[in-house]
Amino acid sequence: MASRDEFSFTLAEIAAQLGGDVLGDAQTRIVRVAALASAGEGDIAFLSNPKFRDQLASCKASAVILRADAAADFSGARIVTANPYAYYARLATLLNPYESGFSGVHPSAALESPVPASAAIGPHVSIGKGVRLGEGVVINAGCVIGDGAAIGDGSVLYPRVTVYHDCRIGQRCIIHAGAVIGSDGFGFAPDGQEWVKIPQIGRVLIGNDVEIGANTTIDRGALDDTIIQDGCKLDNLVHIGHNCVIGRNSAIAGCVGIAGSTVFGEHCIVGGAGMISGHLNIVAGTTISGGSTLMKSIAKPGVYTSVFPIDTHEEWLRNASHLRRLSKLADRIADLEKILKQKDIEG
């Protein structure tokens, strides 16, 4: 395991890799990122939310990442950037690089395909026939890679990930524990009282720089492929149905369910526990609030919410009863408008 100092950098070295303007001592050495309130010697903190700006006066960090309009509020070394939060994320990655902790192929792994010398294959991994692994791929304990699957350079699979046959995972992807890529979509044809299974003969195609959370499942396509495009971020316990397309750089929070054949444009966001019906088209730049249920396509980008605000149970019942009568009330208003219009005509 690398020591803490192996991943320390001066502010000048950080700025050379990540950009930003250094104010103060550019040779200040940084070993970790920390919160404004708890940072100390060797730490770098960040200010992204203006409501914490008053903490700068008492912050004991060796340096702070902040915007230009707050630079004068901290007396120590600073890195000035337009987006401190994103800068912090990149710096945290620089200071805490992923380490697999093992290399080579574990003796218990079952391999039916050759793997690159740079790959790390953990205990009890199963790799089927015709599998193609890129350079530097890390496959942790208990993963199963089906026949004909492919995983791109630098991707990491955490323990017990299952990748079904013929599925594709791009470069630099992170697949967390228990995720299932390419299980059968929910396809059945009714025949009287029976359900006839429809073979799911498509694949799952995952682009580059995609992260998939623990126990998330992505179903393979029935005929066409299920596609997760470059840069998408999926949280834990997400379910994506067969033939869905998730556009580039979209983010989907935990416990979201997306029914089959729904297509998202680029940079869409779905809040936690959102439920999305099938065969919909969601335009690029759409945000769906957590807990919302979406049952129709969206053609105009924006923020959409269907959650009924929380209230006491008694008030909720009262409001719900009013909602149930809205259609009758609308009919009564329409009738009254007709009567008033007729009176205007007559008189």
C-alpha positions in Angstrom: 0.0 0.0 0.0 1.4 3.4 -0.9 2.3 5.8 1.9 0.4 9.1 2.3 3.3 11.1 1.1 3.5 9.3 -2.2 0.5 11.1 -3.3 1.3 14.6 -2.1 1.7 17.6 -4.4 2.6 21.2 -4.2 0.0 23.8 -5.2 2.1 24.5 -8.3 2.1 20.8 -9.3 -1.6 20.6 -8.7 -2.3 23.7 -10.8 -0.1 22.3 -13.6 -2.3 19.2 -13.8 -5.7 20.6 -13.0 -5.5 24.3 -13.9 -6.6 27.2 -11.7 -4.6 30.2 -10.4 -2.4 29.9 -7.3 -2.4 32.8 -4.9 0.2 32.7 -2.1 3.0 30.2 -1.6 2.9 27.9 -4.7 5.2 25.4 -2.9 2.7 24.7 -0.2 2.5 20.9 0.0 -0.9 19.1 0.1 -1.5 15.6 1.2 -5.3 15.4 1.5 -8.6 17.2 1.0 -10.7 18.1 4.0 -13.7 20.0 5.1 -13.4 23.7 5.9 -14.2 23.2 9.6 -11.9 20.2 10.2 -8.9 20.9 7.8 -5.4 21.4 9.3 -1.8 21.4 8.3 -1.2 19.7 4.9 -4.9 19.8 4.0 -6.7 21.6 1.3 -10.3 22.6 1.8 -12.8 24.0 -0.7 -15.6 26.5 -0.7 -18.4 25.9 -3.2 -21.5 26.9 -1.1 -21.5 30.7 -0.2 -23.4 30.0 3.0 -20.1 28.5 4.5 -18.1 31.6 3.5 -17.8 32.8 7.1 -15.8 29.6 7.9 -12.9 30.9 5.8 -11.8 33.2 8.6 -11.2 30.4 11.1 -10.1 27.7 8.6 -6.7 26.2 9.5 -6.2 24.4 6.1 -2.8 24.9 4.3 -4.8 26.0 1.3 -8.4 26.5 0.0 -10.0 26.1 -3.4 -12.4 28.9 -4.0 -13.9 31.3 -6.6 -12.3 34.7 -7.3 -15.0 36.6 -5.4 -14.1 34.8 -2.2 -10.3 34.8 -2.6 -9.8 37.8 -0.3 -11.6 36.1 2.6 -8.8 33.6 3.2 -5.3 34.7 4.2 -3.4 31.5 3.3 -2.6 29.9 0.0 -5.4 29.6 -2.5 -6.3 28.0 -5.8 -8.8 30.2 -7.6 -11.1 28.4 -10.1 -14.6 28.9 -11.5 -15.9 25.6 -10.2 -14.4 24.7 -6.8 -16.6 21.7 -6.3 -15.5 20.0 -9.6 -11.9 21.0 -8.8 -12.1 19.4 -5.4 -13.4 16.2 -7.0 -10.5 16.0 -9.5 -8.0 16.8 -6.8 -9.4 14.2 -4.5 -8.9 11.6 -7.3 -5.4 12.8 -7.8 -4.6 12.4 -4.1 -6.4 9.1 -3.7 -5.8 7.0 -6.9 -7.5 3.6 -7.1 -5.3 0.7 -6.0 -6.5 -2.8 -6.6 -4.2 -4.3 -4.0 -3.4 -7.2 -6.1 -1.9 -8.0 -9.6 -1.8 -10.9 -12.0 -4.2 -13.8 -12.1 -5.3 -15.5 -8.8 -4.8 -19.3 -8.9 -8.5 -19.9 -8.2 -9.7 -17.9 -11.3 -11.2 -19.9 -14.1 -10.2 -18.5 -17.5 -11.4 -19.6 -20.9 -9.9 -16.6 -22.7 -6.4 -15.1 -22.5 -6.0 -11.9 -20.5 -3.4 -9.1 -20.9 -0.4 -9.2 -18.6 -1.5 -5.8 -17.2 -4.9 -7.1 -16.0 -5.6 -8.0 -12.4 -7.9 -11.0 -11.9 -9.1 -11.7 -8.4 -10.1 -15.0 -6.6 -12.8 -17.1 -8.0 -13.4 -15.0 -11.1 -14.9 -16.8 -14.1 -14.1 -15.6 -17.6 -15.8 -17.3 -20.5 -14.9 -18.0 -24.1 -14.1 -15.2 -26.5 -13.8 -12.5 -23.8 -11.7 -9.5 -24.7 -10.2 -7.5 -21.8 -8.3 -4.2 -22.3 -5.1 -3.1 -20.7 -5.1 -2.5 -17.0 -8.6 -4.0 -16.3 -9.2 -5.0 -12.7 -11.7 -7.7 -12.0 -12.3 -8.3 -8.3 -13.3 -11.5 -6.5 -16.3 -13.6 -7.6 -17.0 -11.7 -10.9 -18.5 -13.7 -13.8 -17.8 -12.5 -17.4 -19.9 -14.3 -20.0 -18.8 -15.6 -23.4 -18.0 -13.0 -26.0 -18.1 -10.0 -23.5 -15.6 -7.2 -23.8 -14.3 -4.8 -21.2 -12.2 -1.7 -22.2 -8.9 -0.4 -20.9 -8.7 0.7 -17.3 -12.1 -0.4 -16.2 -12.7 -1.8 -12.7 -15.3 -4.4 -11.7 -15.8 -4.7 -7.9 -16.7 -8.1 -6.3 -19.4 -10.3 -7.7 -20.3 -8.2 -10.8 -21.9 -10.3 -13.5 -21.5 -9.4 -17.1 -23.7 -11.6 -19.4 -22.6 -12.9 -22.8 -21.8 -10.5 -25.6 -22.2 -7.4 -23.5 -19.7 -4.5 -24.0 -18.2 -2.2 -21.3 -16.1 0.7 -22.4 -12.9 2.3 -21.1 -12.3 3.6 -17.5 -15.7 2.3 -16.3 -16.4 1.5 -12.7 -18.9 -1.2 -11.9 -19.7 -1.6 -8.2 -20.4 -4.8 -6.3 -23.3 -7.0 -7.3 -24.2 -5.2 -10.5 -25.7 -7.3 -13.2 -25.1 -6.3 -16.8 -27.1 -8.0 -19.5 -29.7 -10.1 -17.7 -32.9 -10.9 -19.7 -35.4 -8.1 -20.2 -38.9 -8.6 -19.0 -40.4 -9.8 -22.2 -43.4 -12.2 -22.3 -46.2 -12.6 -24.9 -49.6 -13.4 -23.4 -51.3 -16.5 -24.8 -54.6 -17.1 -22.9 -53.7 -17.7 -19.3 -50.0 -18.3 -20.1 -47.0 -16.1 -20.7 -44.6 -17.1 -23.5 -41.1 -16.0 -22.9 -39.6 -13.8 -25.7 -35.9 -14.5 -26.1 -33.8 -11.4 -25.4 -31.3 -11.4 -28.2 -29.9 -7.9 -27.9 -26.9 -6.8 -25.8 -26.0 -4.1 -23.3 -23.5 -1.6 -24.7 -21.8 0.7 -22.1 -19.7 3.6 -23.2 -16.6 5.1 -21.7 -16.2 6.7 -18.3 -19.5 5.2 -17.0 -20.0 4.4 -13.3 -22.6 1.9 -12.2 -23.6 1.5 -8.6 -23.9 -1.6 -6.4 -26.7 -4.0 -7.2 -27.9 -2.1 -10.2 -29.3 -4.2 -13.1 -29.3 -3.3 -16.8 -31.4 -5.6 -19.0 -30.2 -6.7 -22.4 -32.3 -5.7 -25.4 -35.1 -7.8 -26.8 -34.0 -7.1 -30.4 -32.0 -4.0 -30.4 -29.3 -3.2 -27.8 -29.7 -1.4 -24.4 -27.3 1.5 -24.5 -25.6 3.5 -21.7 -23.7 6.3 -23.4 -20.4 7.8 -22.4 -20.1 9.6 -19.1 -23.3 8.3 -17.5 -23.4 7.9 -13.7 -25.9 5.4 -12.2 -26.4 5.1 -8.5 -27.1 1.9 -6.5 -30.2 -0.2 -7.0 -31.2 1.3 -10.3 -33.1 -0.9 -12.8 -32.9 -0.1 -16.5 -35.2 -2.2 -18.7 -34.5 -3.7 -22.1 -33.9 -1.5 -25.2 -33.5 1.7 -23.1 -31.0 4.4 -24.2 -29.5 6.6 -21.6 -27.9 9.7 -23.2 -24.3 11.0 -22.6 -23.5 12.4 -19.2 -26.8 11.6 -17.6 -27.1 10.9 -13.9 -29.6 8.6 -12.3 -29.9 8.4 -8.5 -30.7 5.3 -6.4 -33.7 3.1 -6.6 -34.9 4.5 -10.0 -36.8 2.2 -12.2 -36.9 2.8 -16.0 -39.2 0.5 -18.0 -38.2 -0.8 -21.4 -37.6 1.1 -24.7 -37.5 4.6 -23.0 -34.9 6.9 -24.6 -33.2 9.7 -22.6 -31.3 12.5 -24.4 -27.9 13.8 -23.2 -27.4 15.2 -19.7 -30.7 14.2 -18.1 -31.0 13.8 -14.3 -33.4 11.5 -12.5 -33.8 11.9 -8.7 -33.9 9.0 -6.3 -36.8 6.6 -6.5 -38.2 8.1 -9.7 -40.4 5.7 -11.7 -40.3 6.0 -15.5 -42.8 4.2 -17.8 -41.8 2.5 -20.9 -41.6 3.6 -24.6 -41.1 7.3 -23.7 -38.8 9.9 -25.2 -37.1 12.3 -22.7 -35.5 15.3 -24.3 -31.9 16.3 -23.5 -31.4 18.5 -20.4 -34.4 17.2 -18.5 -34.4 16.9 -14.7 -37.0 14.6 -13.0 -37.4 15.2 -9.3 -36.9 12.4 -6.8 -39.9 10.2 -6.2 -41.7 11.4 -9.3 -43.7 9.1 -11.6 -43.3 9.8 -15.3 -45.9 8.4 -17.7 -45.6 10.5 -20.8 -42.8 11.8 -23.0 -41.1 15.1 -22.4 -40.3 17.3 -25.4 -39.2 20.5 -23.6 -36.1 20.5 -21.3 -36.6 21.7 -17.7 -37.4 20.4 -14.2 -40.4 18.1 -13.8 -42.0 17.0 -10.5 -44.9 14.8 -9.7 -44.4 14.3 -6.0 -47.3 15.3 -3.7 -45.9 17.3 -0.9 -45.7 15.5 2.4 -48.2 16.5 5.1 -49.9 15.1 8.1 -52.0 12.0 7.3 -55.2 13.8 8.0 -54.4 16.7 5.8 -53.1 14.4 3.0 -56.5 12.5 3.1 -58.4 15.8 2.9 -56.4 17.1 0.0 -56.5 13.8 -1.8 -60.3 13.8 -1.5 -60.4 17.2 -3.1 -58.2 16.0 -6.0 -60.5 13.1 -6.7 -63.4 15.6 -7.2 -61.5 17.9 -9.5 -62.9 16.4 -12.7 -66.5 16.8 -11.5 -65.7 20.3 -10.4 -64.3 21.1 -13.8 -67.5 19.8 -15.5 -69.6 22.0 -13.2 -67.6 25.1 -14.0 -67.9 24.3 -17.8 -71.7 24.0 -17.4 -71.8 27.3 -15.5 -69.7 29.0 -18.2 -72.2 27.8 -20.8 -75.1 29.2 -18.8 -73.4 32.6 -18.3 -72.5 32.8 -22.0 -76.1 32.0 -23.0 -77.3 34.8 -20.7 -74.9 37.3 -22.2 -76.3 36.3 -25.7 -79.9 36.7 -24.5 -79.4 39.8 -22.8 
